């Protein structure tokens, strides 16, 4: 009989990489592409402002590829990953900005291009809880019945004050409603949420409550972020005025461990830390510049303190 650690590849938590391996029988690599050009915040919809942590690239992993056509982005990135890691199978990740802010037919064309690549097994879409239309749901449902489709919702927090501070422009209840609506309409979709740790006034008890709230939702995975300060963002101004201080690496590791202790074992985790991929834009904390070192620090924290996902449920 397999134990959870066996299913998790011997890790103290359920990594998304292991979920993919269990699902597809081999390691799967994500291919980030820039498809959307903007988001509701940047367009000032309903008086919204740009999120305080978001830089001009809108979370794009490869901003140097933004101006390339979608197919060229895919081919270029796949060729790079294949050469470096000898990869065979991929998920196209529509990552930057708000992808469902685009017209439905443009989305359909992009999805079709992604799944036509012989080594692509599906795609991942990053979007917001307040950009889920009926037309988008119908499109997702259509593709999820034929391909692996994963949706990542930028929930970021279940605390209304934190969301206002982030300038997200949506409420926690809007996120909860969106999750339930998506899973009800598209049961085959692999659904996940993003959460950010490090807002002013955030408490450890609050982190535990977020894990419990996450457990109540019909989701399959969660992605954790440490808030970091980038140049030319509203948050940089707060930081320079002494109005915001990001978490230390140890503080962040403790929050991740608390969250995982109360997170259901069946929910996979995309990553333990976020990294500032454009190091020249990172203002603080400096530990966010080193992906593997920060990941290893949090992993060691879990192991050294004998913490496993779901152990406190």
C-alpha positions in Angstrom: 0.0 0.0 0.0 1.4 3.4 -1.0 1.9 6.0 1.7 1.5 9.7 1.1 5.3 10.1 1.1 5.5 7.5 -1.6 3.0 9.4 -3.7 4.8 12.6 -2.9 8.2 11.3 -4.1 9.5 11.1 -0.5 8.9 14.8 0.1 7.2 16.3 3.2 4.6 17.9 1.0 2.8 17.1 -2.3 4.8 18.9 -5.0 3.0 19.7 -8.3 5.9 18.0 -10.1 5.0 14.7 -8.5 1.3 15.2 -9.3 2.3 15.7 -13.0 4.5 12.6 -12.9 1.6 10.5 -11.3 -0.8 11.9 -13.9 1.4 11.6 -17.1 3.9 9.0 -16.1 6.9 11.2 -16.6 8.3 14.7 -15.7 6.4 17.5 -17.3 7.9 20.9 -18.0 6.0 24.2 -18.1 6.5 26.6 -21.1 5.6 30.1 -20.0 4.3 32.3 -22.8 3.1 36.0 -22.9 -0.2 36.1 -24.5 -2.4 38.7 -22.7 -1.4 42.3 -23.1 -2.9 43.8 -20.0 -5.4 43.3 -17.1 -8.4 45.1 -15.6 -6.3 46.9 -13.0 -4.0 48.4 -15.6 -6.9 49.5 -17.7 -8.5 51.2 -14.7 -11.7 49.1 -14.9 -14.1 50.2 -12.1 -11.5 52.7 -10.9 -9.0 50.0 -10.1 -5.3 50.6 -9.9 -2.3 48.4 -10.7 -1.6 45.9 -7.9 1.0 47.3 -5.6 3.5 44.4 -6.1 3.2 44.1 -9.9 5.9 45.3 -12.3 5.5 46.3 -15.9 6.0 42.7 -17.1 2.9 41.5 -15.3 4.6 38.3 -14.0 6.0 37.3 -17.4 8.7 34.7 -16.9 10.5 35.5 -20.2 9.8 39.2 -20.9 12.4 39.1 -23.7 10.0 36.8 -25.6 6.9 39.0 -25.3 7.1 40.6 -28.7 7.4 37.2 -30.5 4.4 35.5 -32.0 2.9 32.9 -29.7 4.1 29.9 -31.8 7.6 31.4 -31.9 7.5 31.8 -28.1 6.5 28.2 -27.7 9.1 26.8 -30.1 11.9 29.0 -28.7 11.3 28.1 -25.1 10.6 24.4 -25.8 13.9 24.2 -27.7 15.8 25.7 -24.8 14.2 23.5 -22.2 14.6 20.4 -24.3 18.3 21.1 -24.9 19.1 21.9 -21.2 17.0 19.2 -19.5 16.3 16.6 -22.2 12.6 17.2 -21.6 9.9 15.4 -23.6 6.5 16.6 -22.5 5.2 20.1 -21.8 2.4 22.3 -20.6 2.0 25.7 -22.2 1.6 28.2 -19.4 -0.4 31.4 -20.3 1.1 33.2 -17.4 1.5 37.0 -17.7 -1.3 39.5 -16.9 -5.0 38.4 -17.1 -5.4 35.9 -20.0 -9.3 35.8 -19.8 -9.3 39.6 -20.4 -8.8 38.8 -24.0 -11.5 38.1 -26.6 -12.8 34.5 -26.6 -11.9 33.8 -30.2 -8.4 34.9 -29.6 -8.2 32.6 -26.6 -9.5 29.7 -28.7 -6.9 30.3 -31.4 -4.1 30.4 -28.7 -5.4 27.2 -27.0 -5.6 25.4 -30.4 -2.1 26.4 -31.3 -0.8 25.1 -27.9 -2.4 21.6 -28.1 -1.4 21.1 -31.8 2.3 20.9 -30.7 3.2 17.2 -30.7 4.9 17.3 -27.3 2.4 19.5 -25.5 0.0 17.5 -23.2 -2.2 20.5 -22.2 -2.1 24.1 -21.0 -2.3 26.2 -17.9 -4.1 29.6 -17.7 -3.4 32.3 -15.2 -6.3 34.7 -14.5 -8.3 36.6 -11.9 -11.4 35.7 -10.0 -13.3 38.6 -11.5 -12.6 37.8 -15.1 -14.6 34.6 -15.5 -17.4 35.1 -18.1 -19.9 32.6 -19.4 -18.1 32.5 -22.8 -14.8 31.7 -21.1 -16.3 28.9 -19.0 -17.8 27.4 -22.1 -14.4 27.5 -23.8 -12.7 25.9 -20.9 -15.3 23.2 -20.6 -14.9 22.4 -24.3 -11.1 22.0 -24.1 -11.0 20.3 -20.6 -13.1 17.5 -22.0 -10.4 16.7 -24.6 -7.2 17.9 -23.0 -5.5 18.6 -19.7 -6.5 22.1 -18.7 -5.4 23.8 -15.6 -6.6 27.2 -14.2 -4.7 29.2 -11.7 -6.7 32.0 -10.0 -4.9 34.9 -8.3 -6.8 34.8 -5.1 -3.7 36.1 -3.1 -5.5 36.5 0.2 -8.7 35.7 2.1 -8.3 38.8 4.2 -10.2 41.9 2.8 -7.8 44.4 4.3 -4.9 42.7 2.7 -6.6 42.7 -0.7 -7.3 46.4 -0.4 -3.7 47.0 0.5 -2.6 45.0 -2.5 -5.1 47.0 -4.6 -6.4 43.8 -6.1 -9.8 45.2 -7.0 -11.8 42.0 -6.0 -12.9 40.6 -2.7 -12.2 37.3 -1.0 -15.8 36.3 -1.5 -15.4 36.9 -5.2 -12.5 34.4 -5.2 -14.5 31.8 -3.4 -17.5 32.3 -5.7 -15.2 32.0 -8.8 -13.7 28.8 -7.6 -17.0 27.2 -6.9 -18.4 28.4 -10.2 -15.5 27.1 -12.3 -15.4 23.7 -10.7 -19.2 23.3 -10.9 -19.3 24.2 -14.6 -16.0 22.5 -15.6 -15.5 19.5 -13.3 -12.7 18.2 -15.5 -10.6 21.3 -15.0 -7.5 21.1 -12.8 -8.1 24.1 -10.6 -5.6 26.0 -8.3 -5.2 29.3 -6.4 -2.4 31.6 -5.7 -1.8 32.9 -2.1 0.7 35.6 -1.1 2.4 35.7 2.4 3.8 38.9 3.8 1.1 41.6 3.9 1.2 44.2 6.7 -0.5 42.9 9.9 -0.6 39.3 8.7 -0.6 36.8 11.6 0.3 33.2 12.0 -3.2 32.4 13.1 -4.5 33.9 9.9 -2.2 31.6 7.8 -3.7 28.6 9.5 -7.2 29.9 8.8 -6.3 30.3 5.1 -5.3 26.7 5.0 -8.6 25.7 6.5 -10.4 27.9 4.0 -8.4 26.4 1.1 -9.4 22.9 2.3 -13.1 23.8 1.9 -12.7 24.8 -1.7 -13.0 22.3 -4.6 -9.4 22.9 -5.8 -6.6 20.6 -6.8 -3.5 22.7 -6.1 -2.2 25.9 -4.5 0.8 28.2 -5.4 2.5 30.1 -2.6 4.3 33.4 -3.0 6.5 35.5 -0.8 5.8 39.2 -1.4 8.9 40.9 -2.7 9.5 44.5 -3.7 10.4 45.2 -7.3 11.6 48.5 -8.9 9.0 50.8 -10.4 6.1 49.4 -8.4 3.8 51.1 -5.9 5.2 48.8 -3.3 8.7 50.1 -3.9 7.5 53.6 -2.8 6.0 52.1 0.4 9.3 50.3 1.1 11.4 53.4 0.5 9.2 55.4 2.9 9.6 52.7 5.5 6.0 51.8 5.3 6.5 48.2 4.3 9.0 45.5 5.3 9.0 42.1 3.6 9.3 38.9 5.6 12.7 37.5 6.4 13.4 34.1 5.0 12.9 32.4 8.4 9.6 34.2 8.9 8.4 33.1 5.5 9.5 29.5 6.1 7.5 29.4 9.3 4.4 30.7 7.6 4.7 28.0 4.8 5.2 25.3 7.4 2.1 26.4 9.3 0.0 26.6 6.1 1.2 23.1 5.0 0.5 21.5 8.4 -3.2 22.4 8.0 -3.5 21.8 4.3 -5.2 18.6 3.1 -2.7 16.0 1.8 -4.5 15.7 -1.5 -3.9 19.3 -2.6 -0.6 19.6 -4.6 1.7 22.6 -4.1 3.3 24.4 -7.1 6.2 25.8 -5.1 7.3 26.8 -1.7 8.8 30.1 -2.6 8.6 32.7 -5.4 11.7 34.1 -7.0 12.4 37.5 -8.6 13.5 36.2 -12.0 14.7 39.7 -13.0 17.3 40.2 -10.4 18.1 43.7 -11.5 14.6 44.8 -10.5 14.6 43.2 -7.1 14.6 45.7 -4.2 13.9 43.5 -1.2 14.2 41.0 0.3 17.5 39.9 -1.3 16.9 36.3 -0.5 14.2 36.3 -3.1 16.9 36.4 -5.8 18.1 32.9 -5.3 15.5 30.3 -6.3 17.2 27.0 -5.3 18.7 28.4 -2.1 15.4 29.8 -0.9 13.5 26.6 -1.8 16.1 24.5 0.0 15.9 26.7 3.1 12.1 26.2 3.4 12.4 22.5 2.6 15.1 22.1 5.3 12.9 24.0 7.7 10.1 21.5 7.1 12.4 18.5 7.5 14.3 19.8 10.5 11.1 20.5 12.3 9.5 17.2 11.2 6.6 19.0 9.5 4.5 17.2 6.9 1.6 18.5 4.9 -1.7 17.8 6.6 -0.2 16.6 9.9 -2.4 18.9 12.0 -5.7 18.2 10.4 
